[in-house]
Amino acid sequence: MSSSEGLSYVVSAASRGQSMASFQCADGYSIEGAVQTTCLRNGTWDIEQSNCGNTLIFWD
């Protein structure tokens, strides 16, 4: 199951005036998609927003 639940991001300035966003998931979730994206000159992002999926942990 994927969703934006648990997803946080930080936007920072990059070289050549472009912004970058770094994605991170809350504990218990794993990132599905890229961990970083760049804002293009036309104002769109170079990838779609990433999602967080539930992480399954199996104990022996």
C-alpha positions as CSV (number, residue, x, y, z in Angstrom):
1,M,0.0,0.0,0.0
2,S,1.4,3.4,-1.0
3,S,0.4,6.8,0.2
4,S,1.8,10.2,1.2
5,E,1.2,9.3,4.8
6,G,4.5,9.5,6.8
7,L,6.2,11.4,3.9
8,S,8.1,14.6,4.7
9,Y,10.4,16.6,2.5
10,V,12.9,19.5,2.6
11,V,13.3,21.9,-0.2
12,S,16.7,23.6,-0.7
13,A,18.4,25.8,-3.2
14,A,20.7,24.0,-5.6
15,S,23.3,25.2,-8.1
16,R,22.1,27.2,-11.2
17,G,19.2,28.6,-9.3
18,Q,17.3,25.3,-9.3
19,S,15.6,24.0,-6.1
20,M,15.8,20.4,-4.9
21,A,13.5,18.4,-2.7
22,S,14.6,15.5,-0.5
23,F,12.0,13.0,0.6
24,Q,12.0,11.0,3.8
25,C,9.5,8.6,5.4
26,A,8.5,8.3,9.1
27,D,9.5,5.2,11.1
28,G,7.6,2.1,10.0
29,Y,7.4,3.3,6.4
30,S,9.8,2.9,3.4
31,I,10.3,5.2,0.5
32,E,8.8,4.2,-2.8
33,G,10.3,6.2,-5.6
34,A,13.2,8.7,-5.7
35,V,14.6,10.2,-2.5
36,Q,15.4,13.5,-4.3
37,T,13.9,15.6,-7.1
38,T,14.9,18.8,-8.9
39,C,12.7,21.7,-9.9
40,L,13.0,22.3,-13.7
41,R,13.2,25.7,-15.3
42,N,9.6,25.5,-16.3
43,G,8.5,25.2,-12.7
44,T,7.7,21.4,-12.7
45,W,9.6,18.7,-10.9
46,D,11.7,16.2,-12.8
47,I,9.9,13.2,-11.2
48,E,6.5,12.5,-9.6
49,Q,6.2,12.8,-5.9
50,S,7.5,9.7,-4.0
51,N,5.3,7.8,-1.6
52,C,5.8,5.9,1.7
53,G,4.8,2.2,2.0
54,N,4.3,0.2,5.1
55,T,7.5,-1.7,6.1
56,L,6.9,-5.3,7.2
57,I,9.3,-6.6,9.9
58,F,9.5,-10.4,10.6
59,W,10.9,-11.7,13.8
60,D,12.3,-15.2,14.2
